[in-house]
Amino acid sequence: MLSTFLSQIANGLVLGSLIALIALGYTMVYGIITLINFAHGEIFMVGAYGGLATLTYLMPTFIAQRWYYALPIVLVGGSLISVLVAVAMERFAYRPLRNAPRLAPLITALGVSVALQEAVRVFYPGATAAIPFPNLFVEGTWIIPIGDGVPIRYTGILLIVVSLVLAFGLERFIERTRMGRAMRATSQDRDVARLMGVDPDRIIVLTFAIGGALAGVAGVLYGSYLNNINIDMGFQNGIFAFTAAVLGGIGNIRGAVIGGLVIGLVKALGGQYLPGGTAYDYVWIFVVLIIVLVFRPQGFFGETERVRA
């Protein structure tokens, strides 16, 4: 009984860490240009395919067979593809609409999402169905000696550690560096930031690039953990990540991480213990979201939006 509960906690933390990595991209873009980038889930998906392409078509066999060489190279390859797609998306799809009514970029994001899915389906070999993705880390499972034992795969531990380290590093970057201060200034008032010497266009591109890199890392680790990828993975996990960003307080880095972990735990524990089982775990996620927003509309760490005179 205790082992089952703790196993679900472990599963929830692994899923939550993945969601948190994706949610960081949602919350950063919204914090800078108040855009809900629905195509960010597809950046995550493209990163997974980019990492797999790096492993399959560019990496020599003797390197691919050693995880300590293959893992960092595939992470860099997947992240690089995600960054390129995210920056191109900002430059050609969102920048021309920056001063348009809010509905225009929102609809554009949905269109970009569908376009990326179809592009991968058409141009990546075999992407019309799920594709096997090899484990890129140490094989095996760590059994935590509690009760009958709580199993957690080493790949899952890697995902949790990488997620927390990158989220901590991102928060330090935004709080402590000159570029981070420029990002905060741009998010507060773009025109005043420009008068203070900040180039908002450069900051927005940087924001998309960082969000894309994090999504690319998440895509590769997702494939390595589940051992297969498909073109629908971006939509499903993107919805979870967007929900996590809203739950934590969209625009807040720490909120995105906490929101992701909460979503992961609710999905794992709800599927095990609540009525309906795994068939209704999505329902419990949104029930929690609604309950939180009823009592705290700005999310866990969000600030109440002020209407400017």
Backbone as numpy.savetxt, mean C-alpha at the origin, in Angstrom:
# Nx Ny Nz CAx CAy CAz Cx Cy Cz
-7.35 -23.63 21.40 -8.18 -22.42 21.40 -7.31 -21.15 21.40
-6.37 -21.12 22.40 -5.46 -19.96 22.47 -4.56 -19.92 21.25
-4.11 -21.08 20.80 -3.22 -21.12 19.64 -3.94 -20.63 18.38
-5.21 -21.03 18.24 -5.99 -20.56 17.08 -6.15 -19.06 17.10
-6.47 -18.51 18.28 -6.63 -17.05 18.42 -5.33 -16.33 18.06
-4.21 -16.80 18.61 -2.93 -16.14 18.35 -2.49 -16.32 16.88
-2.87 -17.46 16.30 -2.55 -17.65 14.87 -3.29 -16.63 14.01
-4.55 -16.36 14.37 -5.30 -15.36 13.62 -4.74 -13.96 13.85
-4.25 -13.70 15.07 -3.58 -12.42 15.33 -2.36 -12.27 14.42
-1.58 -13.35 14.31 -0.38 -13.32 13.45 -0.78 -13.09 11.98
-1.81 -13.80 11.52 -2.28 -13.61 10.14 -2.76 -12.17 9.93
-3.45 -11.64 10.93 -3.96 -10.27 10.82 -2.83 -9.25 10.76
-1.77 -9.47 11.52 -0.64 -8.54 11.51 0.09 -8.57 10.16
0.20 -9.77 9.57 0.84 -9.86 8.25 0.01 -9.13 7.20
-1.30 -9.42 7.17 -2.17 -8.74 6.20 -2.21 -7.24 6.47
-2.29 -6.87 7.76 -2.34 -5.46 8.11 -1.09 -4.70 7.71
0.06 -5.35 7.83 1.31 -4.70 7.43 1.34 -4.44 5.92
0.84 -5.40 5.16 0.76 -5.21 3.71 -0.18 -4.04 3.37
-1.35 -4.03 4.00 -2.32 -2.96 3.75 -1.73 -1.61 4.15
-0.99 -1.57 5.26 -0.40 -0.31 5.72 0.57 0.26 4.69
1.39 -0.62 4.08 2.34 -0.14 3.07 1.62 0.52 1.90
0.51 -0.09 1.47 -0.25 0.49 0.35 -0.96 1.76 0.81
-1.50 1.73 2.03 -2.26 2.88 2.54 -1.40 4.13 2.64
-0.08 3.96 2.86 0.80 5.13 2.95 0.74 5.95 1.66
0.66 5.28 0.51 0.57 5.99 -0.76 -0.73 6.76 -0.88
-1.84 6.14 -0.48 -3.13 6.85 -0.51 -3.08 8.11 0.35
-2.57 7.92 1.58 -2.65 9.03 2.53 -1.69 10.16 2.16
-0.52 9.82 1.57 0.43 10.87 1.17 -0.14 11.72 0.04
-0.69 11.05 -0.99 -1.22 11.79 -2.14 -2.40 12.66 -1.70
-3.27 12.10 -0.85 -4.40 12.91 -0.39 -3.91 14.08 0.44
-2.89 13.84 1.28 -2.38 14.91 2.13 -1.80 16.06 1.34
-1.23 15.78 0.16 -0.58 16.83 -0.63 -1.56 17.52 -1.58
-2.35 16.76 -2.32 -3.20 17.38 -3.34 -4.68 17.04 -3.15
-5.05 16.49 -1.99 -6.44 16.12 -1.67 -7.11 15.33 -2.80
-6.35 14.38 -3.36 -6.88 13.50 -4.40 -6.94 12.07 -3.87
-8.10 11.43 -4.02 -8.20 10.01 -3.70 -7.78 9.25 -4.95
-6.55 8.76 -4.93 -5.96 8.12 -6.10 -6.37 6.64 -6.16
-7.54 6.38 -6.75 -8.04 5.01 -6.79 -7.14 4.10 -7.62
-6.25 4.67 -8.43 -5.35 3.84 -9.24 -4.14 3.37 -8.44
-4.02 3.78 -7.18 -2.83 3.40 -6.41 -2.77 1.88 -6.19
-3.92 1.23 -6.08 -3.92 -0.22 -5.95 -3.27 -0.88 -7.15
-3.44 -0.30 -8.33 -2.84 -0.86 -9.53 -1.33 -0.60 -9.57
-0.87 0.47 -8.93 0.58 0.67 -8.80 1.19 -0.48 -8.00
0.48 -0.89 -6.97 0.89 -2.06 -6.18 0.95 -3.32 -7.05
-0.08 -3.51 -7.89 -0.14 -4.67 -8.77 0.99 -4.63 -9.80
1.22 -3.46 -10.39 2.29 -3.32 -11.39 3.66 -3.60 -10.77
3.84 -3.20 -9.51 5.10 -3.47 -8.82 5.37 -4.96 -8.70
4.30 -5.73 -8.40 4.47 -7.19 -8.29 4.88 -7.78 -9.63
4.21 -7.36 -10.72 4.57 -7.87 -12.05 5.96 -7.38 -12.47
6.30 -6.16 -12.11 7.64 -5.65 -12.43 8.72 -6.44 -11.72
8.46 -6.78 -10.44 9.42 -7.60 -9.70 9.57 -8.98 -10.30
8.43 -9.56 -10.70 8.49 -10.90 -11.31 9.21 -10.87 -12.65
8.99 -9.80 -13.42 9.69 -9.67 -14.71 11.19 -9.52 -14.49
11.58 -8.77 -13.45 13.00 -8.64 -13.13 13.62 -9.99 -12.82
12.89 -10.79 -12.04 13.39 -12.11 -11.66 13.43 -13.06 -12.85
12.38 -13.02 -13.69 12.23 -14.00 -14.76 13.10 -13.69 -15.98
13.13 -12.41 -16.37 13.74 -12.08 -17.65 15.10 -11.39 -17.55
15.44 -10.83 -16.40 16.68 -10.06 -16.31 17.74 -10.68 -15.41
17.33 -11.55 -14.49 18.27 -12.04 -13.49 18.87 -13.39 -13.89
20.20 -13.49 -13.86 20.83 -14.79 -14.14 20.38 -15.85 -13.13
20.35 -17.10 -13.56 19.83 -18.18 -12.71 20.60 -18.33 -11.41
21.93 -18.21 -11.46 22.71 -18.44 -10.24 22.46 -17.36 -9.19
22.02 -16.17 -9.63 21.65 -15.12 -8.67 20.23 -15.35 -8.17
19.32 -15.74 -9.09 17.91 -15.94 -8.72 17.75 -17.06 -7.69
18.71 -18.00 -7.65 18.60 -19.13 -6.72 19.08 -18.80 -5.31
19.65 -17.60 -5.13 20.12 -17.18 -3.80 19.26 -16.01 -3.34
18.44 -16.26 -2.30 17.46 -15.25 -1.91 18.11 -13.94 -1.47
19.31 -14.02 -0.85 19.94 -12.81 -0.33 20.45 -11.91 -1.46
20.59 -12.45 -2.67 20.86 -11.61 -3.84 19.55 -11.24 -4.53
18.69 -12.24 -4.70 17.48 -12.05 -5.52 16.50 -11.07 -4.88
16.29 -11.19 -3.54 15.26 -10.37 -2.89 15.50 -8.87 -3.07
16.69 -8.35 -2.72 16.87 -6.90 -2.89 16.79 -6.44 -4.34
17.28 -7.27 -5.27 17.23 -6.87 -6.69 15.78 -6.83 -7.18
14.99 -7.84 -6.79 13.58 -7.86 -7.22 12.80 -6.71 -6.57
13.12 -6.41 -5.31 12.46 -5.27 -4.66 12.77 -3.97 -5.39
14.03 -3.80 -5.77 14.40 -2.58 -6.50 13.72 -2.55 -7.87
13.71 -3.70 -8.56 13.07 -3.74 -9.87 11.59 -3.44 -9.81
10.88 -4.08 -8.85 9.44 -3.84 -8.71 9.15 -2.40 -8.32
9.95 -1.86 -7.40 9.73 -0.48 -6.95 9.99 0.51 -8.08
11.05 0.23 -8.87 11.38 1.14 -9.97 10.25 1.21 -10.99
9.68 0.05 -11.33 8.55 0.04 -12.27 7.37 0.82 -11.69
7.08 0.60 -10.40 5.97 1.30 -9.77 6.20 2.81 -9.74
7.43 3.21 -9.44 7.73 4.65 -9.41 7.54 5.27 -10.79
8.03 4.61 -11.83 7.90 5.15 -13.19 6.43 5.29 -13.58
5.63 4.27 -13.26 4.20 4.34 -13.60 3.50 5.43 -12.78
3.83 5.53 -11.49 3.19 6.53 -10.63 3.53 7.94 -11.08
4.80 8.18 -11.42 5.20 9.52 -11.87 4.56 9.86 -13.22
4.52 8.88 -14.13 3.87 9.11 -15.42 2.38 9.39 -15.23
1.77 8.70 -14.30 0.35 8.92 -14.00 0.11 10.36 -13.53
0.99 10.81 -12.63 0.83 12.18 -12.13 1.03 13.19 -13.24
2.07 12.95 -14.07 2.42 13.95 -15.09 1.37 14.06 -16.19
0.87 12.91 -16.65 0.01 12.94 -17.85 -1.49 12.83 -17.54
-1.86 12.29 -16.37 -3.29 12.11 -16.08 -3.81 13.12 -15.06
-3.02 13.40 -14.02 -3.53 14.24 -12.92 -3.12 15.71 -13.01
-1.88 15.98 -13.46 -1.42 17.37 -13.47 -2.28 18.26 -14.36
-2.67 17.81 -15.56 -3.53 18.68 -16.39 -4.88 18.98 -15.74
-5.28 18.19 -14.74 -6.59 18.38 -14.10 -6.47 19.00 -12.71
-5.29 19.55 -12.40 -5.05 19.99 -11.02 -6.02 21.09 -10.59
-6.43 21.93 -11.51 -7.34 23.02 -11.15 -8.78 22.74 -11.60
-9.03 21.52 -12.03 -10.38 21.14 -12.47 -11.25 20.81 -11.25
-12.57 20.76 -11.41 -13.43 20.31 -10.30 -12.99 18.95 -9.79
-13.22 18.68 -8.50 -12.68 17.47 -7.87 -13.15 16.18 -8.53
-14.34 16.22 -9.12 -14.89 15.00 -9.73 -14.04 14.54 -10.91
-13.42 15.48 -11.63 -12.67 15.14 -12.85 -11.47 14.23 -12.54
-10.56 14.61 -11.61 -9.45 13.69 -11.31 -9.91 12.39 -10.67
-11.04 12.42 -9.96 -11.55 11.20 -9.35 -11.95 10.19 -10.42
-12.68 10.67 -11.42 -13.08 9.79 -12.52 -11.85 9.35 -13.32
-10.90 10.28 -13.48 -9.66 9.93 -14.19 -8.92 8.81 -13.47
-8.90 8.86 -12.12 -8.21 7.81 -11.35 -8.84 6.45 -11.61
-10.15 6.41 -11.68 -10.83 5.15 -11.97 -10.46 4.65 -13.37
-10.39 5.60 -14.32 -10.02 5.23 -15.69 -8.59 4.72 -15.78
-7.68 5.38 -15.06 -6.28 4.94 -15.05 -6.18 3.55 -14.43
-6.98 3.30 -13.40 -6.97 1.99 -12.75 -7.33 0.88 -13.74
-8.40 1.09 -14.47 -8.83 0.09 -15.45 -7.79 -0.05 -16.56
-7.23 1.09 -17.00 -6.24 1.06 -18.09 -5.00 0.25 -17.69
-4.54 0.43 -16.44 -3.36 -0.31 -15.99 -3.64 -1.81 -15.91
-4.83 -2.16 -15.40 -5.20 -3.58 -15.36 -5.17 -4.20 -16.74
-5.78 -3.51 -17.69 -5.86 -4.04 -19.05 -4.50 -4.09 -19.72
-3.66 -3.08 -19.43 -2.32 -3.06 -20.04 -1.51 -4.27 -19.58
-1.58 -4.58 -18.27 -0.85 -5.75 -17.76 -1.44 -7.03 -18.33
-2.77 -7.09 -18.39 -3.42 -8.31 -18.90 -3.04 -8.58 -20.35
-2.94 -7.50 -21.15 -2.67 -7.67 -22.58 -1.19 -7.91 -22.86
-0.31 -7.16 -22.15 1.10 -7.16 -22.55 1.99 -8.08 -21.71
1.58 -8.45 -20.49 2.45 -9.33 -19.70 2.12 -10.79 -20.06
3.11 -11.58 -20.42 2.84 -12.97 -20.83 2.14 -13.78 -19.75
0.99 -14.34 -20.09 0.27 -15.23 -19.17 -0.54 -14.52 -18.10
-0.68 -13.18 -18.21 -1.36 -12.44 -17.14 -2.88 -12.56 -17.20
-3.42 -13.31 -18.14 -4.87 -13.50 -18.19 -5.35 -14.39 -17.04
-4.42 -15.07 -16.36 -4.75 -15.87 -15.18 -3.69 -15.61 -14.12
-3.92 -16.18 -12.92 -2.94 -16.01 -11.85 -1.60 -16.63 -12.24
-0.50 -15.96 -11.87 0.84 -16.42 -12.22 1.58 -16.81 -10.94
2.30 -17.95 -10.95 3.09 -18.33 -9.77 4.19 -17.31 -9.49
4.42 -17.04 -8.22 5.46 -16.10 -7.79 6.31 -16.84 -6.75
7.61 -16.97 -6.98 8.44 -17.76 -6.05 8.65 -17.06 -4.71
8.91 -17.87 -3.71 9.30 -17.32 -2.41 10.70 -16.74 -2.52
10.87 -15.49 -2.10 12.16 -14.82 -2.24 12.88 -14.69 -0.91
12.39 -15.39 0.09 13.02 -15.28 1.41 13.26 -16.69 1.95
13.64 -16.77 3.21 13.94 -18.06 3.83 12.68 -18.92 3.87
12.80 -20.15 3.39 11.66 -21.07 3.44 11.41 -21.51 4.89
10.15 -21.83 5.16 9.85 -22.41 6.47 8.98 -21.52 7.33
8.69 -22.03 8.52 7.76 -21.39 9.44 8.36 -21.38 10.84
8.19 -20.25 11.52 8.62 -20.17 12.92 7.43 -20.53 13.80
7.62 -21.46 14.69 6.54 -21.85 15.61 6.77 -21.14 16.95
5.90 -20.20 17.29 6.02 -19.50 18.57 5.54 -20.46 19.67
6.37 -20.72 20.68 6.02 -21.75 21.68 4.98 -21.27 22.69
3.77 -21.07 22.25 2.66 -20.71 23.14 1.52 -21.69 22.87
0.97 -22.29 23.91 -0.10 -23.26 23.72 0.39 -24.42 22.86
-0.39 -24.73 21.81 0.01 -25.79 20.89 0.98 -25.29 19.81
1.41 -24.05 19.94 2.32 -23.49 18.95 1.60 -22.55 17.99
2.20 -21.39 17.75 1.61 -20.40 16.83 2.52 -20.28 15.62
2.09 -20.78 14.45 2.97 -20.74 13.28 2.91 -19.39 12.56
4.05 -18.92 12.14 4.10 -17.74 11.28 5.27 -17.92 10.32
5.01 -17.77 9.03 6.05 -17.98 8.03 7.10 -16.88 8.11
8.33 -17.25 7.77 9.40 -16.25 7.80 9.11 -15.10 6.82
8.45 -15.41 5.71 8.09 -14.36 4.76 7.11 -13.38 5.38
6.22 -13.89 6.25 5.28 -13.00 6.93 6.00 -12.10 7.91
6.98 -12.66 8.62 7.77 -11.84 9.55 8.52 -10.74 8.79
9.07 -11.13 7.63 9.76 -10.13 6.79 8.82 -9.00 6.40
7.59 -9.35 6.03 6.62 -8.33 5.59 6.31 -7.35 6.74
6.14 -7.91 7.94 5.84 -7.04 9.09 7.01 -6.10 9.38
8.22 -6.66 9.40 9.40 -5.85 9.74 9.62 -4.76 8.69
9.56 -5.14 7.40 9.79 -4.16 6.33 8.74 -3.06 6.38
7.50 -3.43 6.62 6.43 -2.43 6.68 6.66 -1.43 7.79
6.99 -1.91 8.99 7.18 -1.01 10.13 8.42 -0.13 9.94
9.49 -0.72 9.41 10.72 0.06 9.20 10.49 1.16 8.16
9.84 0.83 7.05 9.60 1.83 6.00 8.65 2.93 6.49
7.62 2.55 7.25 6.69 3.56 7.79 7.41 4.49 8.76
8.25 3.92 9.62 9.02 4.74 10.56 9.98 5.66 9.80
10.67 5.11 8.80 11.59 5.92 8.02 10.88 7.04 7.27
9.69 6.74 6.75 8.93 7.77 6.03 8.52 8.90 6.98
8.07 8.53 8.16 7.66 9.57 9.12 8.85 10.43 9.52
10.02 9.80 9.76 11.23 10.57 10.09 11.61 11.48 8.95
11.49 10.96 7.71 11.83 11.77 6.53 10.95 13.01 6.46
9.66 12.84 6.70 8.74 13.98 6.60 8.94 14.96 7.76
9.29 14.43 8.93 9.42 15.30 10.10 10.78 15.99 10.17
11.84 15.33 9.70 13.19 15.80 9.99 13.93 16.40 8.80
13.52 16.16 7.56 14.32 16.61 6.43 13.72 17.87 5.80
14.57 18.55 5.03 14.13 19.78 4.36 13.03 19.47 3.34
13.22 18.36 2.62 12.20 17.98 1.64 10.88 17.61 2.34
10.99 16.99 3.51 9.79 16.66 4.26 9.06 17.91 4.71
9.82 18.93 5.14 9.18 20.19 5.54 8.50 20.84 4.34
9.12 20.72 3.17 8.50 21.27 1.96 7.20 20.52 1.64
7.19 19.22 1.89 5.96 18.44 1.66 4.86 18.90 2.61
5.22 19.13 3.87 4.20 19.58 4.83 3.71 20.97 4.47
4.61 21.84 4.02 4.20 23.20 3.64 3.27 23.14 2.44
3.58 22.30 1.47 2.73 22.18 0.28 1.35 21.64 0.65
1.31 20.71 1.59 0.00 20.15 1.98 -0.86 21.18 2.70
-0.21 22.14 3.41 -0.98 23.13 4.16 -1.50 24.25 3.25
-0.63 24.77 2.41 -1.06 25.84 1.49 -0.07 25.90 0.33
-0.48 25.43 -0.82 0.43 25.33 -1.96 0.92 26.69 -2.44
0.05 27.70 -2.43 0.44 29.02 -2.91 1.46 29.68 -1.99
1.22 29.58 -0.67 2.17 30.16 0.28 3.50 29.42 0.22
3.44 28.10 0.05 4.68 27.32 -0.08 5.48 27.79 -1.29
4.80 28.10 -2.38 5.49 28.58 -3.59 6.19 29.92 -3.31
5.50 30.80 -2.55 6.10 32.09 -2.21 7.34 31.93 -1.32
7.38 30.82 -0.57 8.53 30.57 0.32 9.65 29.83 -0.39
9.52 29.66 -1.72 10.59 29.05 -2.49 10.44 27.57 -2.75
9.30 26.99 -2.35 9.06 25.57 -2.59 8.46 25.39 -3.98
8.93 24.38 -4.70 8.37 24.06 -6.02 7.30 22.98 -5.83
6.00 23.35 -5.83 4.96 22.35 -5.57 4.95 21.20 -6.57
5.25 21.49 -7.83 5.26 20.42 -8.83 6.29 19.35 -8.48
7.46 19.80 -8.06 8.52 18.86 -7.68 8.10 18.05 -6.46
7.46 18.71 -5.50 7.04 18.01 -4.28 5.96 16.98 -4.59
5.05 17.33 -5.48 3.97 16.39 -5.83 4.54 15.16 -6.55
5.49 15.40 -7.46 6.14 14.27 -8.14 6.85 13.39 -7.13
7.55 14.02 -6.18 8.24 13.25 -5.14 7.26 12.41 -4.32
6.10 12.98 -4.03 5.09 12.26 -3.26 4.60 11.03 -4.00
4.32 11.18 -5.29 3.89 10.02 -6.10 5.01 8.99 -6.18
6.27 9.46 -6.30 7.39 8.53 -6.42 7.55 7.71 -5.13
7.47 8.37 -3.98 7.62 7.64 -2.70 6.46 6.66 -2.52
5.25 7.11 -2.80 4.09 6.22 -2.69 4.22 5.03 -3.63
4.73 5.28 -4.86 4.92 4.20 -5.82 5.97 3.20 -5.35
7.06 3.72 -4.78 8.13 2.82 -4.30 7.60 1.92 -3.18
6.85 2.49 -2.26 6.29 1.68 -1.17 5.32 0.62 -1.71
4.51 1.03 -2.69 3.56 0.08 -3.28 4.30 -1.03 -4.02
5.40 -0.68 -4.69 6.19 -1.70 -5.38 6.78 -2.72 -4.42
7.31 -2.24 -3.30 7.83 -3.15 -2.26 6.71 -4.06 -1.76
5.54 -3.46 -1.51 4.39 -4.24 -1.03 4.00 -5.30 -2.05
4.02 -4.95 -3.35 3.63 -5.91 -4.39 4.56 -7.12 -4.43
5.86 -6.86 -4.34 6.83 -7.96 -4.38 6.68 -8.86 -3.15
6.54 -8.25 -1.96 6.40 -9.04 -0.73 5.09 -9.81 -0.71
4.04 -9.22 -1.28 2.75 -9.92 -1.39 2.91 -11.19 -2.24
3.55 -11.03 -3.41 3.75 -12.20 -4.28 4.60 -13.27 -3.61
5.65 -12.82 -2.91 6.54 -13.78 -2.25 5.82 -14.50 -1.12
4.88 -13.82 -0.46 4.16 -14.43 0.67 3.07 -15.40 0.19
2.29 -14.98 -0.82 1.17 -15.81 -1.29 1.56 -16.75 -2.43
2.73 -16.48 -3.05 3.26 -17.33 -4.13 2.42 -17.33 -5.38
1.60 -16.31 -5.57 0.97 -16.08 -6.88 0.45 -14.65 -6.93
0.34 -14.13 -8.14 -0.17 -12.77 -8.33 -1.18 -12.80 -9.48
-2.09 -11.81 -9.49 -3.05 -11.67 -10.59 -3.40 -10.20 -10.74
-4.07 -9.88 -11.83 -4.31 -8.46 -12.13 -5.40 -7.87 -11.25
-6.16 -8.70 -10.52 -7.20 -8.18 -9.63 -6.68 -7.84 -8.23
-5.45 -8.22 -7.93 -4.92 -8.02 -6.58 -4.86 -6.55 -6.18
-4.68 -5.67 -7.16 -4.59 -4.24 -6.86 -5.93 -3.67 -6.42
-7.00 -4.07 -7.07 -8.32 -3.53 -6.73 -8.72 -3.94 -5.32
-8.61 -5.25 -5.03 -9.03 -5.77 -3.74 -8.23 -5.16 -2.59
-6.91 -5.21 -2.69 -6.08 -4.68 -1.62 -6.09 -3.16 -1.59
-6.34 -2.55 -2.75 -6.47 -1.10 -2.79 -7.68 -0.63 -1.99
-8.78 -1.36 -2.08 -9.97 -1.01 -1.29 -9.67 -1.12 0.20
-8.98 -2.20 0.59 -8.59 -2.35 2.00 -7.70 -1.18 2.43
-6.72 -0.84 1.59 -5.77 0.21 1.95 -6.46 1.57 2.04
-7.37 1.85 1.11 -8.09 3.12 1.18 -8.93 3.18 2.46
-9.57 2.05 2.80 -10.35 1.99 4.03 -9.46 2.22 5.25
-8.25 1.64 5.22 -7.31 1.82 6.33 -6.89 3.28 6.46
-6.64 3.93 5.31 -6.24 5.34 5.34 -7.35 6.21 5.93
-8.59 5.93 5.56 -9.72 6.69 6.10 -9.90 6.40 7.59
-9.76 5.14 7.95 -9.94 4.74 9.35 -8.89 5.41 10.24
-7.64 5.45 9.77 -6.58 6.05 10.57 -6.57 7.56 10.53
-7.28 8.15 9.58 -7.27 9.60 9.42 -6.48 9.93 8.18
-7.16 10.07 7.04 -6.46 10.19 5.77 -5.59 11.44 5.76
-4.35 11.29 5.31 -3.37 12.37 5.35 -2.39 12.20 6.50
-2.59 11.19 7.34 -1.73 10.99 8.51 -0.95 9.67 8.36
0.39 9.75 8.39 1.23 8.57 8.18 0.98 7.51 9.25
1.02 7.94 10.52 0.83 6.98 11.62 -0.58 6.38 11.56
-1.55 7.18 11.17 -2.92 6.70 11.07 -3.06 5.62 10.01
-2.33 5.77 8.89 -2.40 4.76 7.82 -1.88 3.41 8.32
-0.81 3.45 9.12 -0.24 2.19 9.63 -1.19 1.54 10.64
-1.68 2.34 11.58 -2.61 1.79 12.58 -3.89 1.30 11.91
-4.39 2.08 10.95 -5.60 1.67 10.22 -5.39 0.36 9.49
-4.21 0.20 8.86 -3.91 -1.05 8.15 -3.88 -2.24 9.09
-3.24 -2.07 10.25 -3.18 -3.18 11.20 -4.56 -3.52 11.74
-5.38 -2.50 11.98 -6.74 -2.76 12.47 -7.56 -3.53 11.43
-7.44 -3.11 10.16 -8.17 -3.80 9.10 -7.73 -5.26 8.99
-6.41 -5.48 9.07 -5.90 -6.85 8.99 -6.41 -7.71 10.13
-6.41 -7.17 11.35 -6.87 -7.95 12.50 -8.37 -8.20 12.43
-9.14 -7.21 12.02 -10.60 -7.39 11.91 -10.91 -8.47 10.88
-10.19 -8.45 9.75 -10.45 -9.46 8.71 -10.10 -10.86 9.21
-8.96 -10.99 9.87 -8.53 -12.32 10.32 -9.42 -12.84 11.46
-9.66 -12.02 12.46 -10.46 -12.45 13.61 -11.94 -12.55 13.26
-12.43 -11.62 12.41 -13.84 -11.68 12.00 -14.14 -12.93 11.21
-13.19 -13.31 10.33 -13.39 -14.53 9.55 -13.38 -15.78 10.40
-12.72 -15.73 11.55 -12.62 -16.91 12.41 -13.76 -16.99 13.43
-14.14 -15.84 14.00 -15.03 -15.89 15.16 -16.41 -15.26 14.94
-16.56 -14.34 14.01 -17.84 -13.66 13.87 -18.78 -14.43 12.94
-20.09 -14.18 13.04 -21.07 -14.92 12.22 -20.77 -14.78 10.73
-20.90 -15.88 10.00 -20.68 -15.87 8.55 -19.29 -16.30 8.15
-18.34 -16.29 9.11 -16.98 -16.73 8.82 -16.29 -15.86 7.78
-15.42 -16.47 6.98 -14.64 -15.72 5.99 -15.50 -15.12 4.89
-16.72 -15.68 4.71 -17.60 -15.13 3.67 -18.06 -13.72 4.01
-18.01 -13.35 5.30 -18.50 -12.03 5.72 -17.39 -11.16 6.32
-16.12 -11.55 6.16 -15.07 -10.74 6.79 -15.00 -9.33 6.19
-15.34 -9.18 4.91 -15.39 -7.84 4.32 -16.45 -7.00 5.04
-17.57 -7.64 5.37 -18.66 -6.91 6.01 -18.20 -6.31 7.34
-17.47 -7.12 8.13 -17.04 -6.63 9.45 -16.04 -5.49 9.33
-15.24 -5.52 8.28 -14.30 -4.40 8.08 -15.06 -3.09 7.92
-16.08 -3.11 7.09 -16.81 -1.86 6.85 -17.74 -1.51 8.01
-18.18 -2.51 8.78 -18.94 -2.21 9.99 -18.06 -1.43 10.97
-16.82 -1.89 11.14 -15.89 -1.18 12.02 -15.63 0.23 11.49
-15.44 0.35 10.18 -15.21 1.68 9.59 -16.38 2.61 9.88
-17.60 2.12 9.68 -18.78 2.97 9.90 -18.89 3.38 11.37
-18.66 2.42 12.27 -18.76 2.73 13.70 -17.75 3.81 14.10
-16.52 3.66 13.61 -15.48 4.64 13.96 -15.84 6.02 13.39
-16.28 6.06 12.13 -16.56 7.35 11.50 -17.79 8.03 12.09
-18.73 7.24 12.64 -19.89 7.85 13.28 -19.45 8.67 14.50
-18.52 8.11 15.29 -18.10 8.78 16.51 -16.87 9.67 16.31
-16.08 9.38 15.26 -14.88 10.19 15.00 -14.69 10.30 13.48
-15.41 11.22 12.85 -15.42 11.30 11.37 -14.05 11.51 10.76
-13.13 12.10 11.51 -11.79 12.35 10.95 -10.86 11.16 11.09
-11.34 10.02 11.63 -10.49 8.84 11.82 -9.70 8.92 13.11
-8.87 7.89 13.36 -8.14 7.82 14.62 -7.22 9.02 14.84
-6.44 9.39 13.83 -5.42 10.43 14.01 -5.66 11.65 13.12
-6.75 11.70 12.41 -7.02 12.81 11.51 -7.44 14.05 12.26
-7.32 15.20 11.58 -7.73 16.46 12.17 -9.02 16.91 11.51
-9.85 17.58 12.28 -11.10 18.10 11.75 -10.79 19.14 10.68
-11.40 18.97 9.51 -11.15 19.91 8.41 -11.78 21.25 8.69
-10.99 22.30 8.50 -11.49 23.65 8.73 -11.83 24.32 7.41
-12.94 25.01 7.39 -13.36 25.71 6.19 -12.73 27.09 6.19
-11.95 27.36 5.13 -11.27 28.65 5.07 -12.22 29.75 4.65
-12.02 30.95 5.24 -12.85 32.10 4.88 -12.44 32.60 3.51
